[in-house]
Amino acid sequence: MGFINSFMSYLLLLLIFVVVGGAAVFLGITLRKNANAKEESEESGQTE
């Protein structure tokens, strides 16, 4: 029974790391896309 509890504990910890990592990657991609769009609009505004 102790092995199962320990295994579930580590599995839950791994799941938390995966969720936090996934959220960080999603946030990073979103922020980068917004920054790229802002730079693109500033460049097109300067050329016109």
C-alpha positions as CSV (number, residue, x, y, z in Angstrom):
1,M,0.0,0.0,0.0
2,G,2.9,2.3,0.7
3,F,4.3,1.9,-2.8
4,I,1.0,2.8,-4.3
5,N,0.7,5.9,-2.2
6,S,4.2,7.0,-3.0
7,F,3.7,6.3,-6.7
8,M,0.5,8.3,-6.8
9,S,2.2,11.2,-5.0
10,Y,5.0,11.3,-7.6
11,L,2.5,11.0,-10.4
12,L,0.5,13.9,-9.0
13,L,3.7,16.0,-8.7
14,L,4.6,15.1,-12.3
15,L,1.1,16.1,-13.5
16,I,1.5,19.5,-11.7
17,F,4.9,20.1,-13.3
18,V,3.4,19.3,-16.7
19,V,0.5,21.6,-16.3
20,V,2.6,24.5,-15.0
21,G,5.1,23.9,-17.9
22,G,2.4,23.8,-20.5
23,A,0.9,27.0,-19.1
24,A,4.3,28.7,-19.3
25,V,4.9,27.6,-22.9
26,F,1.4,28.7,-23.9
27,L,1.9,32.1,-22.2
28,G,5.3,32.6,-23.7
29,I,4.0,31.8,-27.2
30,T,1.1,34.2,-26.7
31,L,3.3,37.0,-25.5
32,R,5.7,36.5,-28.4
33,K,3.0,36.6,-31.0
34,N,1.6,39.8,-29.4
35,A,5.0,41.4,-29.5
36,N,5.6,40.3,-33.1
37,A,2.2,41.7,-34.1
38,K,3.0,45.0,-32.4
39,E,6.4,45.3,-34.1
40,E,4.8,44.5,-37.4
41,S,2.2,47.2,-37.0
42,E,4.8,49.7,-36.0
43,E,7.0,48.9,-39.0
44,S,4.1,49.1,-41.4
45,G,3.1,52.4,-39.8
46,Q,6.5,53.9,-40.4
47,T,6.8,52.9,-44.1
48,E,3.5,54.6,-45.1
